Amino acid sequence: TMSKGHDVRTASGDTCVACHTEQHREMLDKWEKTLASEVSDVEEVEAEVRALLAELQGDLNKEQLNQANSMITEGVELLNIVRVGNGVHNKKYAVTIIDGAFGKFEDAIELLEDAGTN
């Protein structure tokens, strides 16, 4: 069990090799596919929010526009952690990040829809 945050181990070559036996490799492949599909789900939401922003930006005031843009940026930054880091070393962490990115895009969509109807 992990205690406080400073206990985090970095992934050296040895720690990777320890996991990458055949049965683990299969598990890892499965996890990578799951992760890839999660990421592409979030990317669809990202595309949706960007389309919505393009469509509604004329109706938004500066504050709403800035807010929406910063939510989208935060979502993309979170998503990039998983895209760039591949997320394979820490499943729970990757899922948490993906959920966070999803939440940011969803919040932005909500903001835009509310702003667009006013």
C-alpha positions in Angstrom: 0.0 0.0 0.0 1.1 3.5 -0.7 1.6 5.9 2.1 2.3 9.6 1.5 2.9 11.0 -1.9 6.7 11.0 -1.7 6.6 7.2 -1.9 5.9 7.1 -5.6 8.4 4.9 -7.4 9.6 6.0 -10.8 9.4 3.5 -13.6 12.9 2.3 -14.3 13.7 -0.3 -16.9 13.7 -3.0 -14.2 10.3 -2.2 -12.8 8.9 -2.5 -16.4 10.6 -5.8 -17.1 9.2 -7.2 -13.8 5.7 -6.8 -15.2 6.2 -7.6 -18.8 6.0 -11.3 -18.6 3.8 -13.0 -21.2 0.5 -13.0 -19.2 1.1 -9.4 -18.2 1.8 -8.4 -21.8 -1.6 -9.7 -22.7 -3.2 -7.7 -19.9 -1.2 -4.6 -20.9 -2.3 -4.9 -24.6 -5.9 -5.2 -23.4 -5.5 -2.1 -21.2 -3.8 -0.1 -23.9 -6.8 -0.9 -26.2 -9.2 0.1 -23.5 -7.2 3.3 -22.9 -7.1 4.1 -26.6 -10.9 3.8 -26.8 -11.4 5.9 -23.7 -9.2 8.6 -25.2 -11.0 8.5 -28.5 -14.4 8.9 -26.6 -13.0 12.0 -24.9 -11.6 13.3 -28.2 -15.2 13.0 -29.7 -16.5 15.2 -26.9 -13.6 17.6 -27.5 -14.6 17.8 -31.1 -18.2 18.4 -30.1 -17.3 21.2 -27.7 -15.0 22.9 -30.3 -17.8 22.8 -32.9 -20.2 24.2 -30.4 -17.8 27.0 -29.5 -17.3 27.9 -33.2 -21.0 28.0 -33.7 -21.9 30.0 -30.6 -18.9 32.3 -30.1 -20.7 35.2 -31.7 -23.4 35.0 -29.0 -20.9 34.8 -26.1 -19.6 37.6 -24.1 -15.9 37.9 -23.5 -16.1 36.2 -20.0 -18.0 33.3 -21.3 -15.7 32.9 -24.3 -12.6 32.9 -22.0 -14.2 30.5 -19.6 -15.1 28.0 -22.3 -11.6 28.3 -23.9 -9.9 27.8 -20.6 -12.0 24.7 -19.8 -11.2 23.3 -23.2 -7.5 24.0 -22.7 -7.5 22.3 -19.3 -9.2 19.3 -20.8 -6.7 19.0 -23.6 -3.8 19.4 -21.2 -5.2 16.5 -19.1 -5.8 14.4 -22.1 -2.2 15.0 -23.3 -0.8 13.6 -20.1 -2.4 10.3 -21.0 -1.7 10.6 -24.8 1.9 11.5 -24.3 2.6 9.3 -21.2 0.5 6.4 -22.7 -0.9 5.9 -19.2 0.0 2.3 -19.1 2.0 2.4 -15.9 -0.8 3.6 -13.7 -4.3 2.5 -14.8 -6.2 4.2 -12.0 -4.3 7.5 -12.5 -4.9 7.4 -16.3 -8.6 6.8 -15.8 -8.8 9.6 -13.3 -7.1 12.0 -15.7 -9.4 10.9 -18.6 -12.4 11.5 -16.3 -11.1 14.9 -15.5 -10.6 15.8 -19.2 -14.1 14.5 -19.9 -15.5 16.7 -17.1 -13.8 19.8 -18.4 -15.3 19.3 -21.9 -18.7 18.5 -20.5 -18.6 21.6 -18.3 -17.6 23.7 -21.4 -20.5 22.2 -23.4 -22.9 23.0 -20.6 -21.6 26.6 -20.3 -21.9 27.1 -24.1 -25.4 25.7 -24.2 -26.5 27.9 -21.4 -24.9 30.9 -22.9 -26.3 30.1 -26.3 -29.9 30.0 -25.0 -29.7 33.3 -23.1 
